[in-house]
Amino acid sequence: MTHLQVNLSENRMRRQKVLRRALSHRSFVIGFVGVGIVLLLAILAPLVTWHDPYAQSIIDRRLPPIWYGWFWDDPLATWNHPLGTDQLGRDYWSRLVYGGRISLFIGLTATLVSGLIGTTLGILAGYFGGRTDMVISFLITTRLTMPVILVALATVALFNSSLMVVTLVLGLLLWDRFAVVTRSATMQVRSMEYVTAAKSIGSSTPRILLTEILPNIAAPLIVIATIEMATAILYEAALSFLGLGVQPPLPSWGLVLAQAKDDIFFAPWMITLPGIALFVLLLSINLLGDGVRDLTSPEGR
């Protein structure tokens, strides 16, 4: 057996071992399946829905979900609207599926923006130390003194709320965890032998930061990314519920909850279904983050 074949065999065995460990981790599997289902539905939204999420029908207002026909023989419950309709006659299944698109878009984009800002500041503070660390630590402390929801409310109210404004505001407010974790991790690895070796052969500072330090602190950053994604989705839902987030007619889950609060006693499914969808998505993201943390931690390898 050649040296190449030995390496390929070892890599295959290593991948199989990682896959077995991942499949045996309950939190990771549950979180991955939950996020995967929501993501798949969001991507295939035009194929898995048969009603326009914006189409209104006054005749079909507040139709009950299909299980009302199973348990209470309600003749208005049909498979044409399996999850019923809202106060304007819009199909609830379509609203929830397309709302998942908005939640995932906001979560991913806000996490990308905050991750870029926080990781850049943290890695600079941790690597250079001294005055650079002092200035960036001051910025982190300043950010931590600002209540996110109040600042987001004021900013969104000032610049008029829209999908992009809400996403950018959340991204610019949720970078502190990335900065703190990156700073701490960079301080731990900057004196490692591979960093010293890169310096000794004349590697530039950007090359050392991007190719030596950043890949070796990626594991905790992935965990922080899942936490911040769930936080961004929750904040967006809160802003939309208060009327300062995503604006109608976009089917944001927070906005759907806000529009259904007046019907909580007459059509409880209208507020229960988006609440369950939001709970499942946030729980799945957090479980996925916990699983990634366990699978990538040194003591879990």
C-alpha positions as CSV (number, residue, x, y, z in Angstrom):
1,M,0.0,0.0,0.0
2,T,1.4,3.3,-1.1
3,H,1.9,6.4,1.2
4,L,-1.0,8.1,-0.6
5,Q,-3.3,5.2,0.0
6,V,-2.4,5.2,3.6
7,N,-3.2,8.9,4.0
8,L,-6.5,8.5,2.1
9,S,-7.4,5.5,4.4
10,E,-6.6,7.5,7.5
11,N,-8.6,10.5,6.3
12,R,-11.5,8.3,5.6
13,M,-11.4,6.7,9.0
14,R,-11.1,10.1,10.6
15,R,-14.2,11.4,8.8
16,Q,-16.1,8.2,9.8
17,K,-15.2,8.7,13.4
18,V,-16.3,12.4,13.4
19,L,-19.5,11.4,11.7
20,R,-20.2,8.7,14.3
21,R,-19.6,11.1,17.1
22,A,-21.9,13.7,15.6
23,L,-24.7,11.2,15.0
24,S,-24.4,9.9,18.6
25,H,-24.7,13.5,20.0
26,R,-28.4,14.0,20.7
27,S,-28.4,17.8,21.0
28,F,-26.4,18.2,17.7
29,V,-28.7,15.8,15.8
30,I,-31.9,17.4,17.1
31,G,-30.6,20.9,16.5
32,F,-29.3,20.0,13.0
33,V,-32.6,18.4,12.0
34,G,-34.7,21.3,13.3
35,V,-32.6,24.0,11.6
36,G,-32.4,21.8,8.5
37,I,-36.2,21.5,8.2
38,V,-36.8,25.2,8.6
39,L,-34.0,26.0,6.1
40,L,-35.3,23.5,3.6
41,L,-38.9,24.8,3.9
42,A,-37.6,28.4,3.5
43,I,-35.6,27.4,0.3
44,L,-38.5,25.4,-1.2
45,A,-41.2,27.8,-0.1
46,P,-42.8,28.2,-3.6
47,L,-42.9,24.4,-3.9
48,V,-44.4,23.5,-0.5
49,T,-47.1,26.2,-0.4
50,W,-50.0,26.6,-2.7
51,H,-51.3,30.0,-1.7
52,D,-49.8,33.5,-2.1
53,P,-48.8,34.6,1.4
54,Y,-50.0,38.2,0.6
55,A,-53.3,37.2,-1.1
56,Q,-56.3,38.4,1.0
57,S,-59.8,36.9,1.0
58,I,-62.4,38.5,3.3
59,I,-64.7,35.5,2.7
60,D,-62.0,33.1,4.2
61,R,-61.2,35.1,7.3
62,R,-60.2,33.2,10.4
63,L,-60.7,29.7,9.0
64,P,-59.6,27.2,11.7
65,P,-56.7,24.7,11.1
66,I,-57.4,21.2,9.9
67,W,-57.4,19.5,13.3
68,Y,-60.6,21.5,14.2
69,G,-62.3,19.3,11.7
70,W,-60.8,16.1,13.2
71,F,-61.7,16.8,16.8
72,W,-64.6,19.2,16.7
73,D,-66.1,18.4,13.3
74,D,-65.8,22.1,12.2
75,P,-66.9,22.2,8.6
76,L,-64.7,25.3,7.9
77,A,-61.5,23.4,8.5
78,T,-60.2,22.0,5.2
79,W,-56.9,20.9,3.6
80,N,-57.0,23.9,1.4
81,H,-55.8,25.9,4.4
82,P,-54.2,23.2,6.6
83,L,-53.2,25.8,9.3
84,G,-56.2,28.1,8.8
85,T,-56.2,31.7,7.8
86,D,-55.6,35.0,9.5
87,Q,-57.8,38.0,10.1
88,L,-57.4,39.1,6.4
89,G,-58.0,35.6,5.0
90,R,-54.3,35.0,4.2
91,D,-53.1,31.3,4.3
92,Y,-51.3,30.7,7.6
93,W,-49.1,27.9,6.3
94,S,-47.8,30.1,3.5
95,R,-47.3,33.0,6.0
96,L,-45.3,30.8,8.3
97,V,-43.1,29.3,5.6
98,Y,-42.2,32.6,4.0
99,G,-41.8,34.1,7.5
100,G,-39.1,31.5,8.1
101,R,-37.2,32.9,5.1
102,I,-37.2,36.4,6.8
103,S,-36.1,35.1,10.1
104,L,-33.2,33.1,8.7
105,F,-32.2,35.9,6.4
106,I,-32.1,38.4,9.4
107,G,-30.3,35.9,11.6
108,L,-27.6,34.9,9.1
109,T,-27.0,38.5,7.8
110,A,-26.9,40.1,11.3
111,T,-24.6,37.3,12.5
112,L,-22.3,37.8,9.4
113,V,-22.1,41.6,10.1
114,S,-21.6,41.3,13.8
115,G,-19.1,38.4,13.4
116,L,-17.0,40.4,10.9
117,I,-16.8,43.4,13.2
118,G,-16.3,41.5,16.5
119,T,-13.8,39.0,15.1
120,T,-11.7,41.8,13.5
121,L,-11.6,43.9,16.7
122,G,-11.0,40.8,18.9
123,I,-8.2,39.4,16.9
124,L,-6.4,42.8,16.7
125,A,-6.8,43.3,20.4
126,G,-5.6,39.8,21.3
127,Y,-2.6,39.8,19.0
128,F,-1.2,43.3,19.4
129,G,-2.1,44.0,23.0
130,G,-0.9,47.2,24.6
131,R,-2.7,50.4,23.5
132,T,-4.6,48.6,20.7
133,D,-6.1,46.2,23.3
134,M,-6.9,49.1,25.6
135,V,-8.8,51.0,22.9
136,I,-10.7,48.0,21.7
137,S,-11.5,46.9,25.3
138,F,-12.9,50.4,25.9
139,L,-15.1,50.0,22.8
140,I,-16.3,46.6,24.0
141,T,-17.1,48.0,27.5
142,T,-19.0,50.9,25.9
143,R,-21.0,48.6,23.8
144,L,-21.8,46.4,26.8
145,T,-23.3,49.4,28.7
146,M,-25.8,50.0,25.9
147,P,-29.1,48.0,26.1
148,V,-29.6,46.4,22.7
149,I,-33.3,46.5,22.6
150,L,-33.6,50.2,23.6
151,V,-30.9,51.3,21.2
152,A,-32.4,49.2,18.4
153,L,-35.9,50.7,19.1
154,A,-34.5,54.2,19.0
155,T,-32.4,53.6,15.9
156,V,-35.2,51.9,13.9
157,A,-37.7,54.6,14.9
158,L,-35.3,57.3,13.7
159,F,-34.4,55.7,10.3
160,N,-37.8,54.2,9.5
161,S,-38.0,50.4,10.0
162,S,-37.4,48.1,7.1
163,L,-36.0,44.6,6.6
164,M,-32.5,45.9,5.7
165,V,-32.5,48.6,8.5
166,V,-33.5,46.1,11.2
167,T,-30.8,43.6,9.9
168,L,-28.0,46.2,9.9
169,V,-29.0,47.6,13.3
170,L,-28.9,44.2,14.9
171,G,-25.6,43.4,13.2
172,L,-24.0,46.6,14.4
173,L,-25.2,45.9,18.0
174,L,-24.4,42.2,18.5
175,W,-20.6,42.1,17.9
176,D,-19.5,42.2,21.5
177,R,-19.5,38.4,22.2
178,F,-17.5,37.8,19.1
179,A,-14.9,40.4,20.2
180,V,-14.6,39.1,23.7
181,V,-14.2,35.5,22.7
182,T,-11.9,36.2,19.8
183,R,-9.7,38.5,22.0
184,S,-9.4,35.8,24.7
185,A,-8.7,33.0,22.2
186,T,-6.1,35.0,20.3
187,M,-4.2,35.8,23.5
188,Q,-4.0,32.0,24.1
189,V,-2.7,31.1,20.7
190,R,-0.5,34.0,19.8
191,S,2.5,32.5,21.6
192,M,2.1,29.0,20.1
193,E,5.0,27.4,18.2
194,Y,3.3,27.6,14.8
195,V,2.8,31.4,15.2
196,T,6.4,31.8,16.2
197,A,7.5,29.7,13.3
198,A,5.4,31.8,10.9
199,K,7.1,34.9,12.3
200,S,10.6,33.4,11.9
201,I,10.2,32.7,8.2
202,G,9.1,36.3,7.6
203,S,5.3,35.9,7.2
204,S,3.5,39.2,7.2
205,T,1.1,40.1,10.1
206,P,-2.1,39.8,8.0
207,R,-0.9,36.4,6.8
208,I,-0.3,35.3,10.4
209,L,-3.7,36.5,11.5
210,L,-5.6,35.0,8.6
211,T,-3.8,31.7,8.1
212,E,-2.3,30.8,11.5
213,I,-4.5,32.3,14.2
214,L,-8.0,32.6,12.7
215,P,-8.3,28.9,11.7
216,N,-7.3,27.8,15.2
217,I,-9.9,29.9,17.0
218,A,-12.7,29.1,14.6
219,A,-14.4,26.5,16.8
220,P,-15.5,28.9,19.6
221,L,-16.5,31.5,16.9
222,I,-18.9,28.9,15.4
223,V,-20.6,28.4,18.7
224,I,-20.9,32.2,19.3
225,A,-22.3,32.5,15.8
226,T,-25.2,30.2,16.6
227,I,-25.9,32.1,19.8
228,E,-25.9,35.4,18.0
229,M,-28.1,34.1,15.2
230,A,-30.8,33.0,17.7
231,T,-30.5,36.3,19.5
232,A,-30.9,38.3,16.3
233,I,-34.0,36.4,15.3
234,L,-35.5,36.9,18.8
235,Y,-34.7,40.7,18.7
236,E,-36.2,41.0,15.3
237,A,-39.4,39.2,16.5
238,A,-39.5,41.6,19.5
239,L,-39.1,44.7,17.3
240,S,-41.7,43.5,14.8
241,F,-44.1,42.7,17.6
242,L,-43.7,46.3,18.9
243,G,-44.4,47.6,15.4
244,L,-40.8,48.9,14.7
245,G,-39.4,45.9,13.0
246,V,-40.3,44.3,9.6
247,Q,-43.3,46.1,8.2
248,P,-46.5,44.7,6.6
249,P,-47.2,42.9,4.4
250,L,-43.9,40.9,5.0
251,P,-44.8,37.8,7.0
252,S,-42.3,38.1,9.8
253,W,-43.1,35.8,12.7
254,G,-43.0,38.6,15.2
255,L,-45.3,40.7,13.0
256,V,-47.7,37.7,12.6
257,L,-47.7,37.4,16.4
258,A,-48.5,41.1,16.8
259,Q,-51.3,41.0,14.3
260,A,-52.9,38.0,16.0
261,K,-52.8,39.3,19.6
262,D,-56.3,40.7,19.3
263,D,-57.7,37.3,18.4
264,I,-56.0,35.3,21.1
265,F,-59.4,34.3,22.7
266,F,-61.3,33.8,19.5
267,A,-58.7,32.2,17.2
268,P,-55.9,31.0,19.5
269,W,-54.1,29.1,16.7
270,M,-53.2,32.5,15.1
271,I,-50.9,33.4,18.0
272,T,-49.9,29.8,19.0
273,L,-48.6,28.6,15.6
274,P,-46.0,31.4,15.0
275,G,-45.0,31.2,18.6
276,I,-44.3,27.5,18.3
277,A,-42.4,28.1,15.0
278,L,-40.2,30.7,16.7
279,F,-39.6,28.5,19.7
280,V,-38.7,25.5,17.6
281,L,-36.2,27.5,15.5
282,L,-34.5,29.2,18.4
283,L,-34.3,25.9,20.4
284,S,-32.9,24.1,17.4
285,I,-30.2,26.8,16.8
286,N,-29.2,26.7,20.5
287,L,-29.1,22.9,20.5
288,L,-27.0,22.9,17.3
289,G,-24.6,25.4,19.0
290,D,-24.3,23.2,22.1
291,G,-23.6,20.2,19.9
292,V,-20.9,22.0,17.9
293,R,-19.3,23.2,21.2
294,D,-19.1,19.6,22.5
295,L,-17.8,18.1,19.3
296,T,-15.1,20.7,18.8
297,S,-13.9,21.1,22.4
298,P,-10.5,19.5,23.1
299,E,-11.9,17.4,26.0
300,G,-14.7,16.2,23.7
301,R,-12.4,15.0,20.9
